[in-house]
Amino acid sequence: MTVTDTTPTVFCTRTHRLIDFLHPGETAATALSRLAAYGPDLTVLPLAEASARHEEAFKTEPTEITEADWHEALNILPPVAWRNTAAGESFKMSERLTGAVTAIYVRINARHFTFADDIRLPHADCVARVLQSQAYRETREADHGRAE
């Protein structure tokens, strides 16, 4: 069996897991019946769509971390795409969570953040993602309120 992006794939919409491929000549209804033990939340999707949904479930919003957490992550494994510009500094973990999704770390001035997303996300987009995040805004709003 040759697997391509369009290969019919049984996907669980509750757990976001790829369960199995349809066997040659098998209908979607037969495959869903065969795999009923996995629960009622199964559907059949092209492999590319099932994979994209799976990876999307692992992506997270930025959260603020300590400087010590930042340095620990930086020193665990060799970083990927370590960049430092006037806008901030970022690096990605070389070990993936799943597919192309990995932990991304961003430093903006003296603040440190992490989130999970595609390892190919450019540095500028990583910094922008943090600047637009609730985690970045909440702390800034709290700091502003204390200054008054």
C-alpha positions in Angstrom: 0.0 0.0 0.0 1.4 3.4 -1.0 0.6 6.2 1.5 0.1 9.7 0.2 -1.3 12.9 1.5 -4.7 11.8 0.2 -4.7 8.3 1.8 -8.0 7.8 3.7 -7.1 7.9 7.4 -9.3 7.1 10.4 -8.9 10.0 12.8 -10.3 10.4 16.4 -11.7 13.9 16.7 -11.7 13.7 20.6 -8.0 12.6 21.1 -6.7 14.1 17.8 -4.9 10.8 17.0 -4.5 9.0 13.7 -5.8 5.5 14.3 -5.4 3.6 11.0 -5.5 3.7 7.3 -8.4 2.3 5.3 -7.4 -1.2 4.0 -7.3 -1.6 0.2 -10.9 -1.9 -1.0 -12.4 -1.0 2.4 -15.1 1.6 2.7 -15.1 4.3 5.3 -18.2 2.7 7.0 -16.4 -0.7 7.2 -13.3 0.9 8.6 -15.2 2.8 11.2 -17.1 -0.4 12.2 -13.8 -2.3 12.4 -12.3 0.3 14.7 -15.4 1.0 16.8 -13.5 0.0 20.0 -11.7 3.3 19.7 -14.9 5.1 20.5 -17.7 7.0 18.7 -15.5 10.0 17.7 -13.9 8.5 14.6 -14.0 10.0 11.1 -12.2 9.4 7.9 -10.0 12.2 6.5 -7.2 12.5 4.0 -3.8 11.9 5.7 -2.6 15.5 5.2 -5.7 16.9 7.0 -5.6 14.3 9.8 -1.9 15.1 10.3 -2.6 18.8 10.4 -5.4 18.4 12.9 -3.1 16.2 15.1 -0.3 18.7 15.1 -2.7 21.6 15.7 -3.8 20.0 19.0 -0.2 20.2 20.3 0.2 23.9 19.7 -0.1 26.2 22.7 -0.4 29.8 23.6 2.7 31.6 25.0 3.2 31.5 28.8 5.7 33.4 30.8 8.5 31.4 32.4 11.4 32.3 34.7 14.9 33.2 33.4 16.1 30.0 35.0 13.6 27.9 33.0 14.8 29.7 29.9 18.4 28.9 30.5 17.6 25.3 31.5 15.8 24.7 28.2 18.6 26.4 26.3 21.2 24.0 27.8 19.3 20.7 27.6 19.8 20.0 23.9 21.5 22.0 21.1 19.0 24.7 20.1 17.5 25.0 16.7 17.3 28.4 14.9 18.7 30.4 17.8 18.3 34.1 16.8 18.9 37.3 18.6 17.7 40.6 17.2 16.7 44.0 18.5 13.2 42.7 18.8 14.1 39.7 21.0 15.8 36.4 21.2 14.3 33.0 20.3 15.3 29.3 19.9 13.5 26.1 19.4 14.0 22.6 21.0 15.6 20.1 18.6 13.4 17.4 20.0 9.8 17.6 18.6 6.6 17.1 20.6 5.0 15.5 17.5 5.5 16.0 13.7 6.9 19.5 13.2 5.7 20.8 16.5 8.3 21.7 19.1 8.8 23.9 22.2 9.7 27.5 21.3 11.4 29.9 23.7 11.3 33.7 23.3 13.0 36.4 25.4 11.9 40.0 25.0 14.0 42.3 27.2 14.1 40.7 30.6 10.9 38.6 30.1 10.9 34.9 29.0 8.2 32.9 27.3 7.5 29.5 25.9 4.9 28.0 23.6 4.6 25.0 21.2 4.3 25.5 17.5 5.9 24.6 14.2 9.7 24.3 14.3 9.8 26.3 11.0 8.1 29.4 12.5 10.5 32.3 11.7 12.1 34.2 14.5 10.1 37.4 13.8 6.8 35.5 13.9 7.9 33.9 17.3 8.5 37.3 18.8 5.3 38.7 17.3 3.3 35.8 18.6 4.5 36.5 22.2 3.9 40.3 21.8 0.3 39.6 20.8 -0.3 37.0 23.5 -2.5 37.3 26.6 0.5 36.3 28.8 2.5 39.3 27.5 -0.4 41.8 27.8 -1.6 40.6 31.2 1.7 41.2 32.9 2.1 44.5 31.1 -1.3 45.7 32.2 -0.6 44.6 35.8 2.7 46.4 35.8 1.0 49.5 34.4 -1.7 49.4 37.1 1.0 49.2 39.9 2.9 52.2 38.4 -0.1 54.5 38.8 
